[in-house]
């Protein structure tokens, strides 16, 4: 296997004017080509800001969903190795230096995952199941492809995945308002994903999964060590699970396939 030598990156963005400068400038020393696709429904200056950098190839595109839009960005890359980064993320200085060093080596793996550190309501989350949040981000194009998930899409890698030593910063939710602006869209997409896989919402899902999510994050994953932020995050995540399964239940009802509240087994209603 030859040296990596050069790396392209891909970013998709909508109304990310406040984040895109930090994202792009964190890449300038270690990434050789930056592909930014901006949703045509974006209403701020994301495109103008991103286009002002020499290393950036920026295009306005029609939104096709997270995975499909990333595939479109991937098709525009020039180099064999690609680093996927979201607009609200930042390559740390240590990770940048690690990528520079890696480019001069013959890589042992076809892809590499990185620990992602989340900045939630002005605090770095160190527990709660959010850190270390390993995500595969550096990969050789011929060995990687995006899955078909509507939300929280990931990479499918042919071969073993290595681990980089340093963190990727994620400025996930600066305010509670921002969290819930994403909340409605993401829970809907997650419910649609489950429906497409044949999932049916059960009473267990709606009654038991939300409190278990809280217990897991706050106690088992030591969320209490994150203080009030850990408690808030655990409650919000429990609400996310509850809403996701309620929306799946609603979708099941539309298809006349659902679990009646008075029964514990699946039932199919008669079409009237």
C-alpha positions, 0 to 999 in steps of 0.5 A, a space after each residue: 500500500 502506498 503513502 496517503 500523501 494527500 487527503 480530501 475532506 467533505 462537508 455538507 452545510 445548511 445555515 452554518 455561517 457561525 460554524 463553517 469558519 472554525 471547521 474550515 480553518 481547522 483543516 487548512 494545515 492538514 487537508 489538501 482539498 476541502 469539498 463543501 456542499 451547501 443546501 440551496 435552502 440555506 438562508 445565511 452566508 455559508 456559501 459566501 464564507 466557505 467560497 472565500 478559502 482557496 482550498 475550498 471547492 464550494 457548491 450549492 446543491 439540492 438537499 437529498 438527505 444526509 447520506 445521499 448528499 455526502 455521496 455527492 460530495 464524495 464524488 467530487 473529491 480528487 484524492 484517494 483518501 477522504 476525511 468526513 467532517 461535519 460543519 459544526 466540528 473541528 480538527 484539533 491541533 493534535 489531530 491535525 499534526 497526526 494527520 500530517 504525519 500519517 500522510 507520510 506513512 503507508 497506512 496499515 488500515 483502510 480507514 481510521 476512527 477518531 474519538 469525538 468530544 462534544 461541547 454541549 451547552 458550553 461544557 465539554 461532556 466527558 461521560 454520559 456515553 458521549 465520550 469517547 464517541 468513536 466515529 469512522 472519519 478517515 478512509 480510502 475511497 475504494 474501501 468506503 461508502 455511506 450507508 442508507 440511514 436517514 439520520 446518524 448515517 455512517 460509513 461501511 468499510 471494507 476491511 479493518 479500521 484503525 484508531 487515531 490518537 487525538 480528538 475531533 471536537 463537536 460543537 453540538 448544541 450551544 443552546 437548548 433552543 438549538 437542541 430542540 430545533 434539531 430534535 423534531 427533524 431527527 426523531 422523525 427521520 429516525 422513526 422513518 428509518 425504523 419503519 423502513 426496516 420493518 420495525 413496529 413500536 411496542 408498548 415496551 418500546 414506548 414505556 421502557 426504553 426512555 427510562 432505561 436510556 436515562 438510567 444507562 446514560 446518567 448512572 451506568 455511563 456516569 453522566 452524573 459526573 458531568 453535573 447538571 449538564 449530564 442530568 439535562 443531557 440524559 433527560 433530553 436523550 430519554 425524551 428523544 427515545 420516547 418521541 422517536 418510538 411514538 412517531 414510529 407508532 404513528 407511522 405504524 398506525 398510518 399503515 394499519 399495523 400497530 400495537 394496541 395499548 390494551 394488548 402486548 402483541 402485534 395486531 393488524 387492524 382491518 382496512 375499512 
